[in-house]
Amino acid sequence: MKPTILLLLLLSCNCFAQSRLVMTGKVFDAKTKEPLSFATIGVKGKVAETISSSSGSFELLVPAKYIEDTLTVTYLGYTPFQKKISELQQVEDIYLEPSYTLLEEVVVVRAELSIRKVEKDLHSIRGNLYAMETELTNAQYNLFLASLEEQNQKDLRKKSEYDLSGYDQTAQAFFKKYVSQFRERGQPKDSIKGPHIGPHHWSDYPAVNVSHEGAKQYCNWLTEKYNTYTGKKKFKKVKFRLPTLPEWQIAALGNLKFQTWNLEDNMVDIIISDDSLSMLPKKGIRKSIPVGKDVLYPWYGSYYYRRNPRNHMGCFLGNFKVEFVEVPCPAKNPAYDGWIMMGQTASYFPNDFGLYDVVGNVAEMIDENGKACGGSWDDVPDKSTIHSVKKYSRPDATIGFRIFMEVLE
């Protein structure tokens, strides 16, 4: 007989300014009495979703017209709960049944390092400096860890392993699935996947919960792999590393003609169009403006969007923390911007250097331990700009990294 997990959802609904419902509560595992973090709470068929915090608490704001819609509570590996919002009691006991089907049909596998792909993903910033087009993915970091294991470098692997010590048992289980890779039984060997999130897989999501030391060791490992590779390659000798703060900010700005490595001292070319709604204006007044503190996002080329995280349809241009919008984006995406937590890499359009997701998604480590740039899925747009520097004291789900490369020979 399958065990039954009892979740307690303490829920209250109130009208706010007669335009929205505020639903707050906590999600617990009644067997362990521990809160369930990262449970997804949302409204079926709508863009309104949120996740429970490390304490199991959540707050979900939705338009008052959703009162007859259905609240859903889901957790990876469990059968979803659904009930009409209008029928919810102030205290609701919710039972979620485990669902093991996905995990029973997998075989753990891993890919091989491709120097050709590494070179393809690198984009020139200036001179001998290059940057990877996306944040490092689970697949890439797992390959590094597997290589250390094969080489019997136990101490280095232990230092570089994902750090889940700050999470409770249920959150640890979630992130262990998040970093796993597998293929379904009977599928081709190159059919490598990760646990499902909608139509996507965890393999192409950013590596998080990685220490600063682990990120540096990955760079060292990739440097050695590249430099000792005897096949065809573009450069004889390189060095992969984390960027300095000025390097990261200039790369995030995406200005091919940047004049100085000091972000705010640069001038950028923009178009002031008669059509203030256009994201890609072709006509209008062309001029140069200082970055200063006025240019916040890499889509500054359209003057009216230099400080705006959304386009004219109300769709967010990055993976930010968005709790409520009066007019949701017409795309049927969760969480108003497409993602509840970390988003799949390269989900939004790149800047002029060809770099994706430089703001939002996950904050990116720099060479200085304890600082990460660009904000994350858990930071509001104002804290997720090309100027933003986020301080952190330990690895967590909001921090990832993007590697840079210097050509030495």
Buried (B, 14 or more C-beta within 10 A) or exposed (E): EEEEBEBBBBBEBEEEEEEBBBBBBBBBBBEEEBBBBBBBBBBBEBBBBBBBBBEBBBBBBBBEEBEEBBBBBBBBBBEBBEBEBEEBEEEBEBEBEBBEEBBEEBEEBBBEBEBEEBBEBBBBBEEBBBBBBBBBBBBBBBBBBBBBEEEEBEEBBEBBBBBBEBBBEBBBBBBEBBBBBBBEEEBEEEEBBBBEBEEBBBBBBBBBBBBBBBBBBBBBBBBEBBBEEEEEBEBEEBBBBBBBBEBBBBBBBBBEEBEEBEBEEBBBEBBBBEEEEBBEBEEBEEEEBEBEEEBBBBBBBBBBBBBBBBBEEBBBBBBBBBEBBEEBBEEEBBBBBBBBBBBBBBBBEBBBBBBBBBBBBBBBBBBEBEBBBBBBBBBEBEBBBBBBBBEBEEBBBBBBBBBBBBBEE
